[in-house]
Amino acid sequence: MLTEYQRTLRERYLAAPVMSAPAPWRPVLDRRTPVGGLLGIGFAVHPRGGHDLVMVVSGDGHGLFDAVTGEKIARDRDPDPDTSTPDAHPDLTCPGLGPITGVPVRIAGLFGGGLHRTTPDGWTLDVVSPEWPHDRVILSTGGGFHSGPAGETWWHVLHSHYSELRAAGFSPSGRTLAVATSSDLTLWTRPEPRCDG
């Protein structure tokens, strides 16, 4: 049985339409990047440019994406079976590829693990399920309180009614927001965040 507060919160999430993430966030691509059989994702840092990279682990191998442009910069269709999924390693890592070859990347998704849910400058990401099993991804600022109407301090940025949510969160730098489902990857990016203090 739901409390009155829980009912109100559920109704608030159900009423909120999917909307664009607010500035300074911008979508990396105009649409989701299809990745069939996606199992999980992880973040790495480009050794030359210092910007975020997103590694994708799927049933079809491993891929590495530039988190600023969305470009696929490396692909391994036939990874070593002993390290092709993160469950083969106790800290849920897979070996990097392309410019991060030899660097282990922690993968969050079907096998467990997680991504950052907050940034140092106050952005928060939550996954809510008012119509389970369909998850909604909520981006917020100001401490993550979802009070008031959507579009003021919180935004419903993705509704995974079409496939299973695998992972959602920020890169360690706080410059990339990623949502992975069993069928696709959606990325947002922003300039270097400022941390006052």
Summary of the structure (lengths in Angstrom):
residues: 197
radius of gyration: 16.9
end to end distance: 43.3
largest distance: 53.8
contacts: 608
relative contact order: 0.22
helix: 9%
strand: 42%
